[in-house]
Amino acid sequence: MALETSPESPAPVRTVSGLLAEWIGRLGGIWIEGQVAQISRRPGMRTLWITLRDTEADLSLSVVAETTVVDVVTPPLTEGQRVVVYGRPEFYAGRGALQIRAREIRPVGQGALLAELERLRALFQAEGLFATERKRPLPFLPRRVGLVSGRASAALRDVTVNARLRWPAVDFEIREVAVQGVAAVAAIVDALADLNAQPEVDVIVIARGGGSVEDLLPFSNERLIRAVVASRAPVVTAIGHEQDVPLVDLVADLRASTPTDAAKRIVPDVAEETHGIAQGRARARRAVERRIVTDAQEVARLRSAGRRNLRRRIDHGLVDIGHLRARLVALSPAATLDRGYAVLRAQSGAVVRDPREVVAGDRLDARVAGGSFTVGVEESS
């Protein structure tokens, strides 16, 4: 029955605590799955406390267990390990806290982990998150590279050192976070969000060295997968060794086989680019030289053709001039005089064309082919 209370008749804390303990006690024994976030064991005590964390949400439960229950777990219980716990929920009225009193703890075997990974793989496959067409190309030369990796890790050094050997001016925005264990997923997701909030970050690399299936589990976590899918900047993953393929590799825009390989993918090699530019310049120079030679040959052919054409036109012009000259000579007064004719001019210089233009006694200038002389008019008719 519901507890009836009012401002005038409130329930004491002890009553509420007692009811909570009663209600929670009715739940009975249950199996719970989670990840061991912390183990607190005090020397000499027969009881220890375990913080059991949900791998998909920011939730945890306190588990109390006898050392005899924990010490029989094989392999030995460690932080970061996924387990299933059989226990009875208890409400500890003294602290007002909920806890699980464990009666049995079983490590989640690798077979179960792999089965869960296959379930997630099928889910993401069905959603099209592995599709090639959704993967984005990387920028040729990023303004800034975001890097998410373990604190002072070999993977971090491999990416930064090898990238700077290729392109010394590369600029990194680095987030050093936990990359295994109960805090890894939240830390990596937060780092992705932080880097995506910076517009100058053009590509993000998530790098981690090798490890066991359990060590790499955070990189197959659904929350992390969806954060990578939602990333503004293209994401490059370099997780574990080449044979390791966590699910994040399948949704990333580019999967690098190793952190060193990631360094080669995110920036160009300045030596290769310089060599390529030199080769390009040499090819361009040869192309220009070939074009100049070809154009010079074409100009020479045009000049030769122009010269021949001009020579033909000049020759034709000379022939035409010769014809015109012959006609001119034939029609000129000098030619008429050569045939025995004479031209008579009066003293005024006018050419005499009619006998009536002169009278006896006039003196006329006579011009013949060989020269000129003066004649007198004796009679005109």
Secondary structure as UniProt FT lines:
FT   HELIX           13..25
FT   TURN            26..27
FT   STRAND          30..40
FT   TURN            43..44
FT   STRAND          47..53
FT   STRAND          60..66
FT   HELIX           67..71
FT   TURN            79..80
FT   STRAND          82..92
FT   TURN            93..96
FT   STRAND          97..107
FT   HELIX           110..126
FT   TURN            127..130
FT   HELIX           132..134
FT   STRAND          144..149
FT   TURN            151..152
FT   HELIX           154..166
FT   TURN            168..169
FT   STRAND          172..176
FT   TURN            182..183
FT   HELIX           184..196
FT   TURN            199..200
FT   STRAND          201..208
FT   TURN            213..216
FT   HELIX           217..220
FT   HELIX           222..229
FT   STRAND          235..239
FT   TURN            242..243
FT   HELIX           247..251
FT   STRAND          254..255
FT   HELIX           259..266
FT   HELIX           270..331
FT   HELIX           333..338
FT   TURN            339..340
FT   STRAND          343..345
FT   TURN            347..348
FT   HELIX           355..357
FT   TURN            360..361
FT   STRAND          363..368
FT   TURN            369..370
FT   STRAND          371..376
//
